[in-house]
């Protein structure tokens, strides 16, 4: 069932609320109108185990679970509550044109990755993926060749390998995760190293577009969205991948 949540402070879920949030229009409607909330689209306040979007290991039927979180006055999803706000899964949504970042864990603004991902806090402050800019590009058939890594130490209990890494086309500002294009499994054997994959989005991809990613763990802790990387077409006559 589709719900529209608009023109309010935010959708605030506080303990002990537990649930699944799917197929909602938050800050907009199916026509894409600006109905933005004053604060975050969704504010997870000291709660754990919330699923926002898909609850599948590898999302496939996106329209059944996709939330559209757009044009809100703060982040698309804001998670607050230090060590008590963990296990919150935020996958396969369409998050775009919000005033602040798509997914915000803890203190407002981007949380930098740390070596080995040994910090804690909201969603355990999971590190976001990093791209190799020399090996990420768009091919003429709209497949995307990407090379990425996730810095997450297996010695830390929250690593929870394998990691289901989700990829999205960024919004018009090149920052948020607007169009889900696929997932990959990052295994313990690949820990800390770069991995090359090919994504077949099934949608037209603009050669001026950008790719972003998030890295949940097996317990659902979703990271913030990675810095965006441009998707240039390969030079004429030069092989890709």
PyMOL commands that set and color helices and strands:
alter all, ss='L'
color gray80, all
select helices_A, chain A and resi 62-65+82-84+115-117+122-125+157-159+188-190
alter helices_A, ss='H'
color red, helices_A
select strands_A, chain A and resi 3-5+11-14+20-21+24-26+42-45+51-53+68-70+77-80+89-91+94-96+103-105+130-131+137-138+143-149+163-170+177-186+195-200+210-215+229-230
alter strands_A, ss='S'
color yellow, strands_A
deselect
rebuild
show_as cartoon
